[in-house]
Amino acid sequence: MARPKNKVVTEQITISTNTVLCADLDKVVQTGYYGNTRPEAAERLITEAIRHLIHEGTILQKDKIIKL
């Protein structure tokens, strides 16, 4: 069954990094906890890091503060 369409508008980004970080990202993918591909894992890790920064007050979400 296909996933439902994302209700949030998405944007594509491109990142470049070194081979060591790519190897570490591959290890993360192998666990299956953060997705099954490098892009999925990177997106989920970025999301988790941003939520952490919002939670600790380092950054604020646009027009509101998120309570996690």
HTML snippet that shows the backbone in 3Dmol.js (N, CA, C, O; Angstrom):
<script src="https://3Dmol.org/build/3Dmol-min.js"></script>
<div id="view" style="width:600px;height:400px;position:relative"></div>
<script>
const pdb = `
ATOM      1  N   MET A   1       0.847  -1.176   0.000  1.00  0.00           N
ATOM      2  CA  MET A   1       0.000   0.000   0.000  1.00  0.00           C
ATOM      3  C   MET A   1       0.893   1.240   0.000  1.00  0.00           C
ATOM      4  O   MET A   1       1.877   1.308   0.737  1.00  0.00           O
ATOM      5  N   ALA A   2       0.546   2.200  -0.820  1.00  0.00           N
ATOM      6  CA  ALA A   2       1.329   3.432  -0.931  1.00  0.00           C
ATOM      7  C   ALA A   2       1.083   4.336   0.270  1.00  0.00           C
ATOM      8  O   ALA A   2       0.020   4.312   0.890  1.00  0.00           O
ATOM      9  N   ARG A   3       2.099   5.130   0.576  1.00  0.00           N
ATOM     10  CA  ARG A   3       1.964   6.096   1.664  1.00  0.00           C
ATOM     11  C   ARG A   3       1.007   7.199   1.250  1.00  0.00           C
ATOM     12  O   ARG A   3       0.899   7.521   0.067  1.00  0.00           O
ATOM     13  N   PRO A   4       0.297   7.791   2.242  1.00  0.00           N
ATOM     14  CA  PRO A   4      -0.542   8.947   1.906  1.00  0.00           C
ATOM     15  C   PRO A   4       0.340  10.137   1.524  1.00  0.00           C
ATOM     16  O   PRO A   4       1.486  10.236   1.961  1.00  0.00           O
ATOM     17  N   LYS A   5      -0.204  11.033   0.708  1.00  0.00           N
ATOM     18  CA  LYS A   5       0.546  12.207   0.269  1.00  0.00           C
ATOM     19  C   LYS A   5       0.886  13.096   1.457  1.00  0.00           C
ATOM     20  O   LYS A   5       0.052  13.322   2.333  1.00  0.00           O
ATOM     21  N   ASN A   6       2.110  13.596   1.481  1.00  0.00           N
ATOM     22  CA  ASN A   6       2.576  14.487   2.538  1.00  0.00           C
ATOM     23  C   ASN A   6       1.794  15.793   2.474  1.00  0.00           C
ATOM     24  O   ASN A   6       1.714  16.418   1.416  1.00  0.00           O
ATOM     25  N   LYS A   7       1.213  16.210   3.605  1.00  0.00           N
ATOM     26  CA  LYS A   7       0.427  17.439   3.648  1.00  0.00           C
ATOM     27  C   LYS A   7       1.308  18.686   3.735  1.00  0.00           C
ATOM     28  O   LYS A   7       0.836  19.795   3.485  1.00  0.00           O
ATOM     29  N   VAL A   8       2.566  18.515   4.083  1.00  0.00           N
ATOM     30  CA  VAL A   8       3.499  19.629   4.202  1.00  0.00           C
ATOM     31  C   VAL A   8       4.276  19.750   2.888  1.00  0.00           C
ATOM     32  O   VAL A   8       4.737  18.753   2.332  1.00  0.00           O
ATOM     33  N   VAL A   9       4.412  20.972   2.407  1.00  0.00           N
ATOM     34  CA  VAL A   9       5.188  21.194   1.184  1.00  0.00           C
ATOM     35  C   VAL A   9       6.647  20.830   1.461  1.00  0.00           C
ATOM     36  O   VAL A   9       7.212  21.232   2.478  1.00  0.00           O
ATOM     37  N   THR A  10       7.236  20.083   0.568  1.00  0.00           N
ATOM     38  CA  THR A  10       8.621  19.661   0.754  1.00  0.00           C
ATOM     39  C   THR A  10       9.539  20.389  -0.221  1.00  0.00           C
ATOM     40  O   THR A  10       9.109  20.859  -1.274  1.00  0.00           O
ATOM     41  N   GLU A  11      10.798  20.469   0.151  1.00  0.00           N
ATOM     42  CA  GLU A  11      11.837  21.030  -0.707  1.00  0.00           C
ATOM     43  C   GLU A  11      12.991  20.053  -0.738  1.00  0.00           C
ATOM     44  O   GLU A  11      13.267  19.374   0.251  1.00  0.00           O
ATOM     45  N   GLN A  12      13.649  19.983  -1.848  1.00  0.00           N
ATOM     46  CA  GLN A  12      14.790  19.100  -1.990  1.00  0.00           C
ATOM     47  C   GLN A  12      16.075  19.869  -1.694  1.00  0.00           C
ATOM     48  O   GLN A  12      16.241  21.009  -2.126  1.00  0.00           O
ATOM     49  N   ILE A  13      16.977  19.233  -0.955  1.00  0.00           N
ATOM     50  CA  ILE A  13      18.297  19.807  -0.705  1.00  0.00           C
ATOM     51  C   ILE A  13      19.356  18.789  -1.120  1.00  0.00           C
ATOM     52  O   ILE A  13      19.087  17.590  -1.197  1.00  0.00           O
ATOM     53  N   THR A  14      20.535  19.276  -1.381  1.00  0.00           N
ATOM     54  CA  THR A  14      21.663  18.412  -1.706  1.00  0.00           C
ATOM     55  C   THR A  14      22.773  18.711  -0.720  1.00  0.00           C
ATOM     56  O   THR A  14      23.098  19.873  -0.474  1.00  0.00           O
ATOM     57  N   ILE A  15      23.357  17.662  -0.153  1.00  0.00           N
ATOM     58  CA  ILE A  15      24.489  17.855   0.748  1.00  0.00           C
ATOM     59  C   ILE A  15      25.675  17.036   0.240  1.00  0.00           C
ATOM     60  O   ILE A  15      25.511  16.012  -0.422  1.00  0.00           O
ATOM     61  N   SER A  16      26.850  17.510   0.565  1.00  0.00           N
ATOM     62  CA  SER A  16      28.075  16.774   0.274  1.00  0.00           C
ATOM     63  C   SER A  16      28.810  16.589   1.588  1.00  0.00           C
ATOM     64  O   SER A  16      28.847  17.489   2.427  1.00  0.00           O
ATOM     65  N   THR A  17      29.387  15.426   1.754  1.00  0.00           N
ATOM     66  CA  THR A  17      30.114  15.145   2.982  1.00  0.00           C
ATOM     67  C   THR A  17      31.250  14.171   2.682  1.00  0.00           C
ATOM     68  O   THR A  17      31.403  13.704   1.553  1.00  0.00           O
ATOM     69  N   ASN A  18      32.024  13.878   3.688  1.00  0.00           N
ATOM     70  CA  ASN A  18      33.185  13.011   3.481  1.00  0.00           C
ATOM     71  C   ASN A  18      32.799  11.530   3.567  1.00  0.00           C
ATOM     72  O   ASN A  18      31.701  11.181   3.999  1.00  0.00           O
ATOM     73  N   THR A  19      33.723  10.681   3.148  1.00  0.00           N
ATOM     74  CA  THR A  19      33.453   9.247   3.101  1.00  0.00           C
ATOM     75  C   THR A  19      33.266   8.639   4.488  1.00  0.00           C
ATOM     76  O   THR A  19      32.532   7.662   4.641  1.00  0.00           O
ATOM     77  N   VAL A  20      33.917   9.204   5.490  1.00  0.00           N
ATOM     78  CA  VAL A  20      33.767   8.685   6.853  1.00  0.00           C
ATOM     79  C   VAL A  20      32.340   8.892   7.339  1.00  0.00           C
ATOM     80  O   VAL A  20      31.733   7.983   7.904  1.00  0.00           O
ATOM     81  N   LEU A  21      31.805  10.089   7.119  1.00  0.00           N
ATOM     82  CA  LEU A  21      30.433  10.361   7.528  1.00  0.00           C
ATOM     83  C   LEU A  21      29.448   9.507   6.734  1.00  0.00           C
ATOM     84  O   LEU A  21      28.451   9.043   7.288  1.00  0.00           O
ATOM     85  N   CYS A  22      29.710   9.296   5.457  1.00  0.00           N
ATOM     86  CA  CYS A  22      28.850   8.421   4.646  1.00  0.00           C
ATOM     87  C   CYS A  22      28.856   6.994   5.195  1.00  0.00           C
ATOM     88  O   CYS A  22      27.816   6.336   5.235  1.00  0.00           O
ATOM     89  N   ALA A  23      30.009   6.528   5.610  1.00  0.00           N
ATOM     90  CA  ALA A  23      30.096   5.194   6.189  1.00  0.00           C
ATOM     91  C   ALA A  23      29.306   5.118   7.496  1.00  0.00           C
ATOM     92  O   ALA A  23      28.632   4.122   7.760  1.00  0.00           O
ATOM     93  N   ASP A  24      29.389   6.165   8.305  1.00  0.00           N
ATOM     94  CA  ASP A  24      28.609   6.206   9.548  1.00  0.00           C
ATOM     95  C   ASP A  24      27.116   6.245   9.248  1.00  0.00           C
ATOM     96  O   ASP A  24      26.329   5.595   9.937  1.00  0.00           O
ATOM     97  N   LEU A  25      26.722   6.996   8.234  1.00  0.00           N
ATOM     98  CA  LEU A  25      25.319   7.061   7.842  1.00  0.00           C
ATOM     99  C   LEU A  25      24.840   5.691   7.352  1.00  0.00           C
ATOM    100  O   LEU A  25      23.705   5.298   7.623  1.00  0.00           O
ATOM    101  N   ASP A  26      25.686   4.977   6.647  1.00  0.00           N
ATOM    102  CA  ASP A  26      25.345   3.615   6.221  1.00  0.00           C
ATOM    103  C   ASP A  26      25.110   2.699   7.417  1.00  0.00           C
ATOM    104  O   ASP A  26      24.227   1.842   7.376  1.00  0.00           O
ATOM    105  N   LYS A  27      25.888   2.872   8.478  1.00  0.00           N
ATOM    106  CA  LYS A  27      25.689   2.080   9.698  1.00  0.00           C
ATOM    107  C   LYS A  27      24.341   2.395  10.324  1.00  0.00           C
ATOM    108  O   LYS A  27      23.653   1.502  10.819  1.00  0.00           O
ATOM    109  N   VAL A  28      23.966   3.669  10.301  1.00  0.00           N
ATOM    110  CA  VAL A  28      22.659   4.078  10.818  1.00  0.00           C
ATOM    111  C   VAL A  28      21.551   3.426   9.991  1.00  0.00           C
ATOM    112  O   VAL A  28      20.572   2.925  10.545  1.00  0.00           O
ATOM    113  N   VAL A  29      21.705   3.432   8.677  1.00  0.00           N
ATOM    114  CA  VAL A  29      20.706   2.829   7.787  1.00  0.00           C
ATOM    115  C   VAL A  29      20.576   1.333   8.071  1.00  0.00           C
ATOM    116  O   VAL A  29      19.470   0.793   8.041  1.00  0.00           O
ATOM    117  N   GLN A  30      21.682   0.667   8.344  1.00  0.00           N
ATOM    118  CA  GLN A  30      21.650  -0.773   8.611  1.00  0.00           C
ATOM    119  C   GLN A  30      20.814  -1.119   9.837  1.00  0.00           C
ATOM    120  O   GLN A  30      20.275  -2.223   9.923  1.00  0.00           O
ATOM    121  N   THR A  31      20.697  -0.197  10.781  1.00  0.00           N
ATOM    122  CA  THR A  31      19.871  -0.476  11.967  1.00  0.00           C
ATOM    123  C   THR A  31      18.389  -0.487  11.622  1.00  0.00           C
ATOM    124  O   THR A  31      17.598  -1.157  12.285  1.00  0.00           O
ATOM    125  N   GLY A  32      18.010   0.262  10.572  1.00  0.00           N
ATOM    126  CA  GLY A  32      16.613   0.355  10.182  1.00  0.00           C
ATOM    127  C   GLY A  32      15.791   1.317  11.015  1.00  0.00           C
ATOM    128  O   GLY A  32      14.609   1.509  10.731  1.00  0.00           O
ATOM    129  N   TYR A  33      16.375   1.926  12.030  1.00  0.00           N
ATOM    130  CA  TYR A  33      15.633   2.824  12.919  1.00  0.00           C
ATOM    131  C   TYR A  33      15.349   4.184  12.285  1.00  0.00           C
ATOM    132  O   TYR A  33      14.394   4.859  12.669  1.00  0.00           O
ATOM    133  N   TYR A  34      16.162   4.585  11.328  1.00  0.00           N
ATOM    134  CA  TYR A  34      16.039   5.928  10.746  1.00  0.00           C
ATOM    135  C   TYR A  34      15.773   5.885   9.244  1.00  0.00           C
ATOM    136  O   TYR A  34      16.062   6.852   8.539  1.00  0.00           O
ATOM    137  N   GLY A  35      15.234   4.795   8.754  1.00  0.00           N
ATOM    138  CA  GLY A  35      14.942   4.673   7.336  1.00  0.00           C
ATOM    139  C   GLY A  35      15.793   3.602   6.685  1.00  0.00           C
ATOM    140  O   GLY A  35      16.654   2.988   7.316  1.00  0.00           O
ATOM    141  N   ASN A  36      15.533   3.398   5.422  1.00  0.00           N
ATOM    142  CA  ASN A  36      16.205   2.329   4.691  1.00  0.00           C
ATOM    143  C   ASN A  36      17.179   2.829   3.631  1.00  0.00           C
ATOM    144  O   ASN A  36      17.782   2.034   2.910  1.00  0.00           O
ATOM    145  N   THR A  37      17.331   4.148   3.539  1.00  0.00           N
ATOM    146  CA  THR A  37      18.266   4.731   2.577  1.00  0.00           C
ATOM    147  C   THR A  37      19.013   5.884   3.238  1.00  0.00           C
ATOM    148  O   THR A  37      18.591   6.399   4.273  1.00  0.00           O
ATOM    149  N   ARG A  38      20.115   6.277   2.634  1.00  0.00           N
ATOM    150  CA  ARG A  38      20.858   7.432   3.159  1.00  0.00           C
ATOM    151  C   ARG A  38      19.990   8.686   3.233  1.00  0.00           C
ATOM    152  O   ARG A  38      19.980   9.354   4.267  1.00  0.00           O
ATOM    153  N   PRO A  39      19.257   9.028   2.160  1.00  0.00           N
ATOM    154  CA  PRO A  39      18.431  10.243   2.249  1.00  0.00           C
ATOM    155  C   PRO A  39      17.370  10.179   3.347  1.00  0.00           C
ATOM    156  O   PRO A  39      17.144  11.167   4.046  1.00  0.00           O
ATOM    157  N   GLU A  40      16.715   9.022   3.503  1.00  0.00           N
ATOM    158  CA  GLU A  40      15.715   8.892   4.578  1.00  0.00           C
ATOM    159  C   GLU A  40      16.365   9.073   5.945  1.00  0.00           C
ATOM    160  O   GLU A  40      15.853   9.809   6.788  1.00  0.00           O
ATOM    161  N   ALA A  41      17.482   8.408   6.159  1.00  0.00           N
ATOM    162  CA  ALA A  41      18.165   8.497   7.447  1.00  0.00           C
ATOM    163  C   ALA A  41      18.644   9.915   7.716  1.00  0.00           C
ATOM    164  O   ALA A  41      18.499  10.415   8.831  1.00  0.00           O
ATOM    165  N   ALA A  42      19.212  10.569   6.708  1.00  0.00           N
ATOM    166  CA  ALA A  42      19.692  11.941   6.887  1.00  0.00           C
ATOM    167  C   ALA A  42      18.531  12.866   7.241  1.00  0.00           C
ATOM    168  O   ALA A  42      18.659  13.698   8.138  1.00  0.00           O
ATOM    169  N   GLU A  43      17.396  12.731   6.547  1.00  0.00           N
ATOM    170  CA  GLU A  43      16.234  13.580   6.825  1.00  0.00           C
ATOM    171  C   GLU A  43      15.735  13.365   8.250  1.00  0.00           C
ATOM    172  O   GLU A  43      15.421  14.327   8.950  1.00  0.00           O
ATOM    173  N   ARG A  44      15.663  12.122   8.675  1.00  0.00           N
ATOM    174  CA  ARG A  44      15.168  11.836  10.028  1.00  0.00           C
ATOM    175  C   ARG A  44      16.135  12.306  11.106  1.00  0.00           C
ATOM    176  O   ARG A  44      15.710  12.788  12.156  1.00  0.00           O
ATOM    177  N   LEU A  45      17.425  12.170  10.853  1.00  0.00           N
ATOM    178  CA  LEU A  45      18.411  12.662  11.821  1.00  0.00           C
ATOM    179  C   LEU A  45      18.397  14.178  11.905  1.00  0.00           C
ATOM    180  O   LEU A  45      18.517  14.738  12.995  1.00  0.00           O
ATOM    181  N   ILE A  46      18.251  14.850  10.770  1.00  0.00           N
ATOM    182  CA  ILE A  46      18.167  16.316  10.770  1.00  0.00           C
ATOM    183  C   ILE A  46      16.923  16.761  11.528  1.00  0.00           C
ATOM    184  O   ILE A  46      16.983  17.682  12.343  1.00  0.00           O
ATOM    185  N   THR A  47      15.789  16.104  11.259  1.00  0.00           N
ATOM    186  CA  THR A  47      14.545  16.436  11.957  1.00  0.00           C
ATOM    187  C   THR A  47      14.700  16.271  13.459  1.00  0.00           C
ATOM    188  O   THR A  47      14.284  17.138  14.228  1.00  0.00           O
ATOM    189  N   GLU A  48      15.297  15.165  13.879  1.00  0.00           N
ATOM    190  CA  GLU A  48      15.502  14.911  15.308  1.00  0.00           C
ATOM    191  C   GLU A  48      16.412  15.970  15.931  1.00  0.00           C
ATOM    192  O   GLU A  48      16.152  16.437  17.040  1.00  0.00           O
ATOM    193  N   ALA A  49      17.470  16.348  15.225  1.00  0.00           N
ATOM    194  CA  ALA A  49      18.395  17.360  15.749  1.00  0.00           C
ATOM    195  C   ALA A  49      17.713  18.720  15.873  1.00  0.00           C
ATOM    196  O   ALA A  49      17.933  19.433  16.852  1.00  0.00           O
ATOM    197  N   ILE A  50      16.891  19.087  14.895  1.00  0.00           N
ATOM    198  CA  ILE A  50      16.192  20.373  14.955  1.00  0.00           C
ATOM    199  C   ILE A  50      15.172  20.372  16.084  1.00  0.00           C
ATOM    200  O   ILE A  50      15.045  21.366  16.798  1.00  0.00           O
ATOM    201  N   ARG A  51      14.448  19.278  16.259  1.00  0.00           N
ATOM    202  CA  ARG A  51      13.501  19.191  17.382  1.00  0.00           C
ATOM    203  C   ARG A  51      14.223  19.340  18.718  1.00  0.00           C
ATOM    204  O   ARG A  51      13.715  19.978  19.640  1.00  0.00           O
ATOM    205  N   HIS A  52      15.399  18.754  18.811  1.00  0.00           N
ATOM    206  CA  HIS A  52      16.197  18.883  20.036  1.00  0.00           C
ATOM    207  C   HIS A  52      16.586  20.348  20.270  1.00  0.00           C
ATOM    208  O   HIS A  52      16.489  20.844  21.392  1.00  0.00           O
ATOM    209  N   LEU A  53      17.021  21.027  19.226  1.00  0.00           N
ATOM    210  CA  LEU A  53      17.400  22.440  19.356  1.00  0.00           C
ATOM    211  C   LEU A  53      16.206  23.301  19.746  1.00  0.00           C
ATOM    212  O   LEU A  53      16.347  24.231  20.540  1.00  0.00           O
ATOM    213  N   ILE A  54      15.029  23.000  19.196  1.00  0.00           N
ATOM    214  CA  ILE A  54      13.817  23.723  19.574  1.00  0.00           C
ATOM    215  C   ILE A  54      13.491  23.451  21.039  1.00  0.00           C
ATOM    216  O   ILE A  54      13.166  24.371  21.790  1.00  0.00           O
ATOM    217  N   HIS A  55      13.577  22.195  21.436  1.00  0.00           N
ATOM    218  CA  HIS A  55      13.261  21.805  22.811  1.00  0.00           C
ATOM    219  C   HIS A  55      14.166  22.500  23.824  1.00  0.00           C
ATOM    220  O   HIS A  55      13.707  22.923  24.885  1.00  0.00           O
ATOM    221  N   GLU A  56      15.434  22.615  23.502  1.00  0.00           N
ATOM    222  CA  GLU A  56      16.357  23.248  24.453  1.00  0.00           C
ATOM    223  C   GLU A  56      16.352  24.771  24.354  1.00  0.00           C
ATOM    224  O   GLU A  56      17.026  25.446  25.131  1.00  0.00           O
ATOM    225  N   GLY A  57      15.592  25.314  23.398  1.00  0.00           N
ATOM    226  CA  GLY A  57      15.470  26.764  23.280  1.00  0.00           C
ATOM    227  C   GLY A  57      16.546  27.428  22.448  1.00  0.00           C
ATOM    228  O   GLY A  57      16.606  28.656  22.382  1.00  0.00           O
ATOM    229  N   THR A  58      17.401  26.637  21.810  1.00  0.00           N
ATOM    230  CA  THR A  58      18.449  27.206  20.972  1.00  0.00           C
ATOM    231  C   THR A  58      17.854  27.900  19.755  1.00  0.00           C
ATOM    232  O   THR A  58      18.328  28.955  19.334  1.00  0.00           O
ATOM    233  N   ILE A  59      16.817  27.300  19.197  1.00  0.00           N
ATOM    234  CA  ILE A  59      16.083  27.929  18.097  1.00  0.00           C
ATOM    235  C   ILE A  59      14.594  27.878  18.421  1.00  0.00           C
ATOM    236  O   ILE A  59      14.139  27.005  19.161  1.00  0.00           O
ATOM    237  N   LEU A  60      13.842  28.817  17.864  1.00  0.00           N
ATOM    238  CA  LEU A  60      12.402  28.848  18.044  1.00  0.00           C
ATOM    239  C   LEU A  60      11.732  28.468  16.741  1.00  0.00           C
ATOM    240  O   LEU A  60      12.205  28.818  15.659  1.00  0.00           O
ATOM    241  N   GLN A  61      10.625  27.746  16.852  1.00  0.00           N
ATOM    242  CA  GLN A  61       9.860  27.448  15.661  1.00  0.00           C
ATOM    243  C   GLN A  61       9.111  28.700  15.249  1.00  0.00           C
ATOM    244  O   GLN A  61       8.695  29.481  16.105  1.00  0.00           O
ATOM    245  N   LYS A  62       8.939  28.897  13.993  1.00  0.00           N
ATOM    246  CA  LYS A  62       8.276  30.080  13.458  1.00  0.00           C
ATOM    247  C   LYS A  62       6.923  30.299  14.142  1.00  0.00           C
ATOM    248  O   LYS A  62       6.036  29.449  14.066  1.00  0.00           O
ATOM    249  N   ASP A  63       6.775  31.439  14.807  1.00  0.00           N
ATOM    250  CA  ASP A  63       5.535  31.888  15.430  1.00  0.00           C
ATOM    251  C   ASP A  63       5.032  31.050  16.599  1.00  0.00           C
ATOM    252  O   ASP A  63       3.933  31.299  17.095  1.00  0.00           O
ATOM    253  N   LYS A  64       5.800  30.067  17.053  1.00  0.00           N
ATOM    254  CA  LYS A  64       5.383  29.325  18.236  1.00  0.00           C
ATOM    255  C   LYS A  64       6.531  28.473  18.754  1.00  0.00           C
ATOM    256  O   LYS A  64       7.495  28.197  18.040  1.00  0.00           O
ATOM    257  N   ILE A  65       6.406  28.072  19.987  1.00  0.00           N
ATOM    258  CA  ILE A  65       7.393  27.189  20.594  1.00  0.00           C
ATOM    259  C   ILE A  65       6.761  25.798  20.691  1.00  0.00           C
ATOM    260  O   ILE A  65       5.619  25.660  21.129  1.00  0.00           O
ATOM    261  N   ILE A  66       7.494  24.787  20.286  1.00  0.00           N
ATOM    262  CA  ILE A  66       7.000  23.412  20.364  1.00  0.00           C
ATOM    263  C   ILE A  66       7.284  22.854  21.745  1.00  0.00           C
ATOM    264  O   ILE A  66       8.389  23.001  22.267  1.00  0.00           O
ATOM    265  N   LYS A  67       6.296  22.222  22.328  1.00  0.00           N
ATOM    266  CA  LYS A  67       6.499  21.490  23.577  1.00  0.00           C
ATOM    267  C   LYS A  67       6.583  20.019  23.221  1.00  0.00           C
ATOM    268  O   LYS A  67       5.611  19.443  22.732  1.00  0.00           O
ATOM    269  N   LEU A  68       7.736  19.401  23.462  1.00  0.00           N
ATOM    270  CA  LEU A  68       7.922  17.984  23.123  1.00  0.00           C
ATOM    271  C   LEU A  68       7.681  17.103  24.311  1.00  0.00           C
ATOM    272  O   LEU A  68       7.794  15.882  24.207  1.00  0.00           O
TER     273      LEU A  68
END
`;
const viewer = $3Dmol.createViewer("view");
viewer.addModel(pdb, "pdb");
viewer.setStyle({}, {cartoon: {color: "spectrum"}});
viewer.zoomTo();
viewer.render();
</script>
